[in-house]
Amino acid sequence: MQLRSNFESLNCMFTKKTMFADVPCATEIKCMDTSMINRLDQKHELLKDNLFPCISWKVGENLGKDIKTFAVVVQDIDLPLPFVALHGCFFNISEH
């Protein structure tokens, strides 16, 4: 998969978030490689065949820092970053 190479240099940490205990498999994603640009500009390529809403993020940004903004929900926290987008569900907490 061509998209995979775009994410190879990302060093991401996946942590289960207890503050999202009511949302199954909720995770915090913190990307440590701040030299990368916002790679999920390609999120439409990853999710175009799904019905999940897309969220945007910035490398180095802690997605779980504000529960009122959004969380990323994935089926397997051990998946590499590109497959989180492919196999996960994106929820905007403010809409639920």
C-alpha positions in Angstrom: 0.0 0.0 0.0 1.5 3.3 -1.1 0.0 5.2 1.9 1.9 3.0 4.3 5.3 4.6 3.5 3.9 8.0 4.3 3.4 7.0 7.9 6.5 4.8 8.4 8.6 7.5 10.1 5.8 8.5 12.6 6.6 7.4 16.1 3.2 7.2 17.7 2.1 6.2 21.1 -1.3 4.6 21.7 -2.8 4.7 25.2 -6.1 3.5 26.3 -8.1 6.4 27.8 -10.1 5.8 30.9 -11.8 9.2 30.5 -13.5 7.7 27.4 -14.5 4.5 29.2 -18.0 4.8 27.8 -16.6 4.7 24.3 -15.1 1.3 23.4 -11.5 1.2 22.4 -11.0 4.9 22.9 -7.4 5.8 22.6 -5.1 8.8 22.9 -2.7 9.2 19.9 0.3 11.3 20.5 2.8 11.5 17.6 6.3 12.3 18.7 7.8 13.1 15.2 7.0 16.8 14.9 8.9 17.0 11.6 6.0 15.5 9.8 3.3 17.6 8.3 -0.4 16.8 8.8 -0.4 13.4 7.1 -4.2 12.9 7.5 -4.7 15.4 4.8 -5.0 12.0 3.0 -7.8 11.0 5.4 -10.3 11.2 2.5 -8.2 8.6 0.7 -8.3 6.4 3.7 -11.9 6.8 4.6 -13.6 7.7 1.3 -15.4 4.3 1.2 -16.6 4.5 4.8 -19.5 6.5 6.4 -17.4 7.7 9.3 -16.9 11.5 9.7 -13.3 12.6 9.2 -11.3 14.6 11.7 -8.2 16.6 11.2 -5.2 16.6 13.5 -1.6 17.9 13.7 1.5 15.8 14.4 2.4 16.3 18.1 -1.1 17.2 19.0 -2.7 15.1 21.8 -6.1 14.1 20.4 -7.4 13.2 23.8 -6.6 16.6 25.4 -10.1 17.9 25.2 -13.0 15.5 25.5 -15.4 18.1 24.2 -13.5 18.3 20.9 -12.9 14.8 19.7 -11.6 11.3 20.4 -10.3 8.7 18.1 -11.9 5.3 18.5 -10.1 2.3 17.0 -10.7 -1.4 17.0 -7.1 -2.3 17.8 -4.8 0.0 19.6 -1.8 -1.9 18.3 -2.5 -1.1 14.7 0.0 1.2 13.0 -1.3 4.7 12.4 -2.5 4.3 8.7 -4.6 1.3 9.7 -6.1 3.1 12.6 -7.8 5.3 10.0 -8.6 2.3 7.8 -10.1 0.1 10.4 -11.2 2.5 13.1 -14.1 4.7 13.8 -13.8 8.5 14.1 -16.2 10.1 16.5 -16.7 13.8 17.2 -17.5 13.8 20.9 -19.3 17.2 20.6 -21.8 15.6 18.3 -22.7 12.7 20.6 
